[in-house]
Amino acid sequence: MPVPGRKMKGHFWRATAKGAGFLVCWVAVIAVFSSVSCLDRPGFLGNQAAFWRLWWEFLPLLGTLLLTFLFLRLVERNRLDVPLWAGFGPNALYGVVLGTVWFAGPLLIAYSFGVYQIGAGEAVPFFSIWLLACFLNVVMQEYLVRGYLFALFQSAFSAGIATAVTTVLFTLLHGGAFSVGPIAVLNVATMGIFVSLLRLETGTLLAPIAVHFIWNAAGGLVFGIIPLAEDYPSILQGSFEGSPLWSGGEAGLEGSAIVLIVNLLLIAFVSRRIRRRKSA
């Protein structure tokens, strides 16, 4: 007769090995893409920075999607799935609405209290290409963190474990927050929880991609207050003033306690919707 403790222990190590294997393969693929010159800087792209950035975001996405497909088919043998298109219209709209609230809420609060000042604007050549590059980066992050790995740990353990593991990974991937301060780290962590709860509520990656994209595109490309890769331009150049607790100091909006409060409210909102759906 099998011993339950041993069975759970073996289950734990199998899931951990699969997750670690996926991450090791991902790092290896990214390293290959970065080290092969004909892939890293192909001549057909010309000299436009926007097209370089689009290519540099496309390659990691391609590698992530390929690895996700291989692990789902060969390792999991189709026992797991990472849905994207289910309920496309409602989930896309839901993500856009929540993403707009998530970004505009803290920004309007900061502006109302004089913490944020709008700066001068300037035209950004090839803005649509930069926007597409930003979108590809978000899709890559969501598939990496809340794609196969989330499905793996949710299936092997529980939704809570999947949320915890992927939130830790998401926070570590944004390691720059640790050099800024504890509020910035908490903001990244609570963002990870919020977006993971969206993944649980909707059952797809669509809403997480939508909210994440609005945050990065509006904050980075439009207002210039969210740190993206250093070569990304922005239309506006705003500034934060006052107490670092509310202004975020050097981190700007992502280091502000205003964002932390809004993140916690959104977590409570989505959690309540999940509980109501379960009890219905």
MODALIN-V317238 format. One record per residue. N is the residue number from 0. RES is the residue in one letter. PSI is psi as a letter, one per 30 degrees, with the letter a starting at -180 (999 if undefined). OMEGA is omega as a letter, one per 30 degrees, with the letter a starting at -180 (NA if undefined). D_FIRST is the distance of its C-alpha to the first C-alpha in Angstrom with 2 decimals. Layout:
BEGIN
N/RES/PSI/OMEGA/D_FIRST + N/RES/PSI/OMEGA/D_FIRST
END
This chain:
BEGIN
0/M/k/a/0.00 + 1/P/k/l/3.84 + 2/V/k/a/6.54 + 3/P/e/a/9.27 + 4/G/e/l/12.01 + 5/R/e/l/11.29 + 6/K/e/l/10.99 + 7/M/e/a/14.26 + 8/K/e/l/15.83 + 9/G/e/l/15.41 + 10/H/e/a/16.73 + 11/F/e/a/19.58 + 12/W/e/l/20.63 + 13/R/e/l/20.64 + 14/A/e/l/22.86 + 15/T/e/l/24.98 + 16/A/e/l/25.53 + 17/K/e/l/26.63 + 18/G/e/l/28.93 + 19/A/e/l/30.38 + 20/G/e/l/30.91 + 21/F/e/a/32.77 + 22/L/e/l/35.01 + 23/V/e/l/35.73 + 24/C/e/l/36.73 + 25/W/e/l/38.88 + 26/V/e/a/40.68 + 27/A/e/l/41.28 + 28/V/e/l/42.73 + 29/I/e/l/44.99 + 30/A/e/l/46.12 + 31/V/e/l/47.09 + 32/F/e/a/49.00 + 33/S/f/a/50.82 + 34/S/f/a/51.75 + 35/V/j/a/53.08 + 36/S/e/a/56.63 + 37/C/f/l/57.12 + 38/L/e/a/54.19 + 39/D/e/a/54.98 + 40/R/i/l/58.69 + 41/P/k/a/59.58 + 42/G/f/a/63.32 + 43/F/f/a/63.40 + 44/L/f/a/62.66 + 45/G/b/a/66.10 + 46/N/g/a/66.83 + 47/Q/k/a/65.75 + 48/A/e/a/63.32 + 49/A/e/a/61.78 + 50/F/e/l/60.77 + 51/W/e/a/59.37 + 52/R/e/l/57.19 + 53/L/e/l/56.08 + 54/W/e/a/55.06 + 55/W/f/l/53.24 + 56/E/f/a/51.20 + 57/F/e/a/50.61 + 58/L/e/l/49.07 + 59/P/e/l/46.19 + 60/L/e/l/45.54 + 61/L/e/l/45.50 + 62/G/e/a/43.06 + 63/T/e/l/40.76 + 64/L/e/l/40.84 + 65/L/e/l/40.26 + 66/L/e/l/37.23 + 67/T/e/l/35.82 + 68/F/e/a/36.31 + 69/L/e/a/34.74 + 70/F/e/l/31.61 + 71/L/e/a/31.15 + 72/R/e/a/31.73 + 73/L/e/a/30.38 + 74/V/e/a/27.61 + 75/E/f/l/26.39 + 76/R/h/l/27.57 + 77/N/g/l/29.22 + 78/R/f/l/26.18 + 79/L/l/l/28.29 + 80/D/l/l/31.96 + 81/V/i/a/34.77 + 82/P/k/l/37.21 + 83/L/e/a/40.86 + 84/W/f/a/43.12 + 85/A/k/a/41.43 + 86/G/h/a/43.98 + 87/F/e/a/46.43 + 88/G/e/a/49.48 + 89/P/e/a/48.06 + 90/N/e/l/45.72 + 91/A/e/l/48.54 + 92/L/e/l/50.95 + 93/Y/e/l/48.49 + 94/G/e/l/47.95 + 95/V/e/a/51.70 + 96/V/e/a/52.52 + 97/L/e/l/49.94 + 98/G/e/l/50.93 + 99/T/e/l/54.57 + 100/V/e/a/53.92 + 101/W/e/a/51.77 + 102/F/e/a/54.54 + 103/A/e/a/57.69 + 104/G/d/l/56.67 + 105/P/e/a/56.62 + 106/L/e/l/59.58 + 107/L/e/l/61.74 + 108/I/e/l/60.90 + 109/A/e/l/61.82 + 110/Y/e/a/65.00 + 111/S/e/a/66.01 + 112/F/g/l/65.85 + 113/G/g/l/67.67 + 114/V/e/a/64.71 + 115/Y/k/l/64.82 + 116/Q/k/l/68.02 + 117/I/k/a/68.31 + 118/G/a/a/69.91 + 119/A/l/a/72.10 + 120/G/l/l/70.83 + 121/E/l/a/71.28 + 122/A/k/l/70.60 + 123/V/j/l/67.59 + 124/P/k/l/68.25 + 125/F/h/a/65.55 + 126/F/e/a/63.78 + 127/S/e/l/61.80 + 128/I/e/l/60.41 + 129/W/e/a/59.38 + 130/L/e/l/57.77 + 131/L/e/l/55.81 + 132/A/e/l/54.71 + 133/C/e/l/53.51 + 134/F/e/l/51.55 + 135/L/e/l/49.86 + 136/N/e/l/48.85 + 137/V/e/l/47.26 + 138/V/e/l/45.34 + 139/M/e/a/44.07 + 140/Q/e/a/42.92 + 141/E/e/l/41.13 + 142/Y/e/l/39.33 + 143/L/e/a/38.39 + 144/V/e/a/37.06 + 145/R/g/l/36.13 + 146/G/c/a/35.46 + 147/Y/e/a/32.44 + 148/L/e/l/31.28 + 149/F/e/l/31.41 + 150/A/e/a/29.58 + 151/L/e/a/26.87 + 152/F/f/l/26.17 + 153/Q/e/a/26.64 + 154/S/e/a/24.05 + 155/A/e/a/21.51 + 156/F/d/a/22.17 + 157/S/l/l/25.05 + 158/A/e/l/28.79 + 159/G/e/l/29.53 + 160/I/e/l/27.78 + 161/A/e/l/29.51 + 162/T/e/a/32.79 + 163/A/e/a/32.45 + 164/V/e/a/31.58 + 165/T/f/l/34.29 + 166/T/e/l/36.80 + 167/V/e/l/36.42 + 168/L/e/a/36.90 + 169/F/e/l/39.86 + 170/T/e/l/41.43 + 171/L/e/l/41.12 + 172/L/f/l/42.73 + 173/H/h/a/45.65 + 174/G/f/l/46.04 + 175/G/f/a/49.77 + 176/A/f/a/49.11 + 177/F/f/l/48.08 + 178/S/f/a/51.60 + 179/V/e/a/53.18 + 180/G/l/a/51.60 + 181/P/e/l/48.84 + 182/I/e/l/50.10 + 183/A/e/l/49.88 + 184/V/e/l/46.28 + 185/L/e/l/45.40 + 186/N/e/l/47.21 + 187/V/e/a/45.18 + 188/A/e/a/41.88 + 189/T/f/l/42.80 + 190/M/e/l/44.00 + 191/G/e/l/40.61 + 192/I/e/a/38.96 + 193/F/e/a/41.62 + 194/V/e/l/41.28 + 195/S/e/l/37.46 + 196/L/e/l/37.78 + 197/L/e/l/40.16 + 198/R/e/l/37.59 + 199/L/e/a/35.14 + 200/E/e/a/37.85 + 201/T/f/a/39.32 + 202/G/g/l/36.30 + 203/T/l/l/38.52 + 204/L/f/a/40.24 + 205/L/e/a/43.67 + 206/A/e/l/44.40 + 207/P/e/l/43.17 + 208/I/e/a/45.40 + 209/A/e/a/48.32 + 210/V/e/a/48.26 + 211/H/e/a/47.71 + 212/F/e/l/50.54 + 213/I/e/l/52.97 + 214/W/e/a/52.35 + 215/N/e/a/52.93 + 216/A/e/a/55.76 + 217/A/e/a/57.71 + 218/G/e/a/57.16 + 219/G/e/a/57.62 + 220/L/e/a/59.92 + 221/V/e/a/62.01 + 222/F/f/l/62.28 + 223/G/h/a/61.43 + 224/I/g/l/59.42 + 225/I/k/a/55.90 + 226/P/j/l/55.35 + 227/L/a/l/54.49 + 228/A/k/a/55.06 + 229/E/f/a/58.43 + 230/D/f/l/60.30 + 231/Y/k/l/59.66 + 232/P/l/l/62.93 + 233/S/k/a/63.48 + 234/I/e/a/66.18 + 235/L/l/l/66.69 + 236/Q/j/a/66.70 + 237/G/l/l/65.94 + 238/S/l/l/65.83 + 239/F/k/a/64.12 + 240/E/l/l/66.07 + 241/G/a/a/65.66 + 242/S/k/l/62.87 + 243/P/f/l/60.02 + 244/L/e/a/57.58 + 245/W/e/a/58.86 + 246/S/f/a/60.44 + 247/G/f/a/57.51 + 248/G/b/a/59.87 + 249/E/f/a/59.60 + 250/A/f/a/56.51 + 251/G/b/a/58.44 + 252/L/e/a/56.53 + 253/E/f/l/53.07 + 254/G/g/a/53.72 + 255/S/k/l/55.08 + 256/A/f/l/53.57 + 257/I/e/l/54.85 + 258/V/e/l/52.21 + 259/L/e/l/49.51 + 260/I/e/l/50.63 + 261/V/e/l/50.72 + 262/N/e/a/47.27 + 263/L/e/l/45.84 + 264/L/e/l/47.68 + 265/L/e/l/46.32 + 266/I/e/l/42.76 + 267/A/e/a/43.31 + 268/F/e/a/44.89 + 269/V/e/l/42.14 + 270/S/e/l/39.40 + 271/R/e/l/41.22 + 272/R/e/l/41.46 + 273/I/e/l/37.71 + 274/R/e/l/37.05 + 275/R/e/l/39.67 + 276/R/e/a/38.22 + 277/K/e/a/34.73 + 278/S/f/a/36.32 + 279/A/999/NA/38.64
END
